[in-house]
Amino acid sequence: MEQISFFKMSGSGNDFIIIDHRNQFIDERILARLITGVCRRKLSVGADGFILIENSDRHDFKWRFYNSDGSRAEMCGNGARCAARFARLNGIAGSEVTFETDAGVISAQIKGERVKVNMPDPTDLRLDLTIELEAGSMLVSSVNTGVPHVIVLRDQVDNLEVVNIGREIRYHRDFAPAGTNVNFICQNDRNAIAIRTYERGVEDETLACGTGSIASALVAARKLNMTSPVSLKTRSGEYLTIYFVETNGRFHHIYMEGDARVIYAGKLWEEAWR
């Protein structure tokens, strides 16, 4: 295979490899190996996710989003912002974008390095569930914001064992067989949250999670009486802003705003994924 052009981008510390795949040149038989290979840190480019930008009959483009372990995911909020700006920079779309995902059609507005995306309405919001862990009972909430999320409310998040506890909840029988992402949040101010996330598919803590930030903002609206917009400080130190409307107990018109940085552009050699 010839060398593959790509962008490395970051949304609030969540990083992605993005490839213009509108001419479908990657052999599907090697795709899984390619994804896991190039997403390895230190041995290759390294990334939390891998995005293919492809042609759409009705919208500016469609994407295929993969986690770093090669599993396909329906949605990624930080990835959506990066994909929208990638399309703008590469002449695929203008400053207003619509694109297809496995979770539905997403729209975005690009203003320089900042991108505001309209996200899918949440489903399956459940508050105050008790689950049994090795250390005892834990009270959690859950919601699907394109992908499933559990939210754990704490007094602080700086000293938590996010990976160990997150992994146990991620594989918990109550969330089988698909598993779940896990977010730990605490209130910083009237409408401000600090968040740490264990991401399914990455199988580790990441520096930010867009859909997890949305899920956390909506749970905070219910449990902490927060109102739109809610500001979330991610582990990277960057901030995400979540906007939403609640009508008759239902959340809708959900937007997420944050950075979408280009880190570099380059070409992948075959040895990058061998």
N, C-alpha and C positions, 0 to 999 in steps of 0.2 A: 504494500500500500504506500502511496505517496505520503509525504509529510502532511499533517493535518493542521490547518490554521485554527487558532482558538483565542479566546479572551479569558483571562483570569479576572474575576470580579468579586467584590465583597459587599454584602449588605449588612451593616452593623456588626461585622466580624464573622458572619456566616459566609463562607467563601465557596465559589462555584467555578467550574470549567464550562464555558459556553461555546458551542460550535454551530456555525451556519451550515445546516444540513438540508437545505432546500433542494439540492440536487441528489440527495440520497446516495452518497458515495461510500458510506461505511458498511462493510459486510456485516449483516446481522449475526452471522455465526461467531464473530469475534467481539461483538459489542460488550457482552458481560465482562470478558477478560480485559477489554480496553478500559472500561469504566473503573473496575477495581484496581487495575494497574496504575492508571494515571492519577487516581485519587489518593494513592499512598503518599504519605508525607515523608520527606527526606529521601525516599527512593525515586520519587517522581514529582509531578507538579504539586500534588496534594490539594484536597478540597473536601468539603462536606457534601457537595452535590455536583451532579453532572447534567447539563441541559443541552438538548438538541432542538434547534430552531428549524421548523419545517413549514412547508406550504399549507395554507388553508384556503378553501374555496370561498369562505364567507367573511373571514377576518384577516387582519394584517399577517398573522402567522398562527401556527399552533406549536406547542412544545411537547417534548417528552422529558419528564423529570425523573432522575434516578438518584437514590441515596448512594453514598460512597461504597456501600457493600454490594451494589449492583441491583438492589431491589427498586422497583418502580413505585413512586409516590404520586398520589392524586394532586397534591398541592404543596407549595412552599412559598410563604409570603415574601421572605427576603429574596428568594430566587426569582419571584415574579417581578419585583422591582428591578433586579439586575437584567432580566430578560427584556423588559420593556426598554430600558436604556440602551442595551445592546442593539435592539432593533432600530432605535432612533439613530445611534451612531453609525450604523451600517447601512442606512438608507432603506431599511425594510419598512419603516413606518415613520410617521411624523411625531409631533410632540404629544399627540393624543393617540393611544394605541388600544386595540382590542385583540385578544388572542384566546385560543382554545386551550383548555387544560382538561385533565380527567375529572376535575371537580366543577367544570362549567366554564363559561366565557368570562374572562377577566378584562377589565378596562383599566387604563392607567394614564396619568398625566405626568409628563417629564418636564422638570424645570431645572436645567443644569444637572448637578449631581443628585438632586432631590427628586424622588418619585413618589407619587401618591396613587395607590391602587385600590380599586373597588373589589372587595373580597366577597366570597359566597356567604349567604346567610347561614348561621350556625344551625345545627340540628342536635337533638338528643342531649339537651342541657339537663344535668342532674346534679342537685346540690346535696351536700352533707351525706355522702355514702360512707359507711364504715367498712373498711377492709382489714383483713387479718394478715399481719406481716410477722416475720420471725421475732421482731422486738416487741410485738403486741399490736393492739388495734390502732388504726389511723383513720382520721376523718378527712375525706377528700371530696372534691367535686369533679365532674367531667363534662365535656362538651366536644362536639365535632365541628371544627372550623375549616373543613376541607380534608383534614386528617384528624384522628382521635387524639384528645388531650386529657390528661388528669391534672388538676390544680390542687396544690397543697399550700394552705395558708399558714405562715409562720411569723414569729415576732422578729426574726432576722434570718438572712439567707447567707451571710458571709461564711459561717463556720459549719455549714451542713455537709454531710457526706452525700453529695448529690449523685455521684456515680453509683455507689452501692445501693442506696435506697431507691434511686431512680430505676436501676436495672431490675430490682425485685418487683417494683410496681409495674414496670413495662411488660414483664412476663407473667404477671399475676393471672390466676385462673379467671378472675372476674372480668378480665379484658381480653381473654382468649377468643378466637385463635389469632386475630389480627395483631394484638398487642396495642400499646399506646405510647405516646410521648408523655413526659412527666415534667411539670413546671412547679417550681417552688417560689412563692412570692411573699413579699412583706410590704406593708404600707409605709411609704416614705413621707408623704404629704397628703393634703386633702384629695387630690386627684393624681397621685404619683405612686408608682410601684417600682420596687427592685425585683428582678426576676433572674432565675437560673433554670436551665432546661437540660434534661437528659433526652436526647433525640433517638427515637427508633430509626433503625437503618444506618445511622452513624454509630450507634451503640456506645455513646460517650456523651459527656457534657459538651455543648457547643457554646460559642460566644454570644449567640443570639438565635432566636427562633421566631419568625414572623407570625405563623399561625398560632404558636404558643402564646405570644404576646396578646393576640386578639382574644384567645380563649381566656387568658388571665384577666384582661380588662373587663370582659363580660361577667365573669364570676365575681370580680371585685365590685362591679356595679350592683350586683344583687346582694352580696354579703357585706360589703363595706360602704354601700350607698354612694359609690363614686358616679360622677356624671361625665358625659362626653365633653371634651376629649380627655382621654387618660394617657399620661406620659409614663413610659416604661424605661427604666435604666437597665440595659442589658449587661451581660458579664464583660463585654468589650469596653464598656464605658460609654458607648453610643446610646442615643435615645430613639425610641420609636413612639410615634403618636397614633393612637387609635381613636377613630371617630365612629359613633354609632347612634342609632335612633331606637328607642324602645316604645312600642305601641301595643297596648293590651297584653303585656307580658311577653311580647315577641321582639327579638332584636333583628334589625334590618338596616339597610343603607350603611354598611360597614366599610370604612376606609382605613388604610394604614399608610402612614407617611414616614419616610426615612431615607437614608443615604443609599446610593448604588454606585460604588466606586469602581473605576477601572484600575486594576493593579498593574497589569501588563498584557500585551498581545504577543503571540509567538507561534511557533510551529512544533507540533509533537512528532518526534521521531519514533520509529517502531520500538526502539529499545526503552522508550518511556513507559511502555506497558508490558514488556516481556518479563 
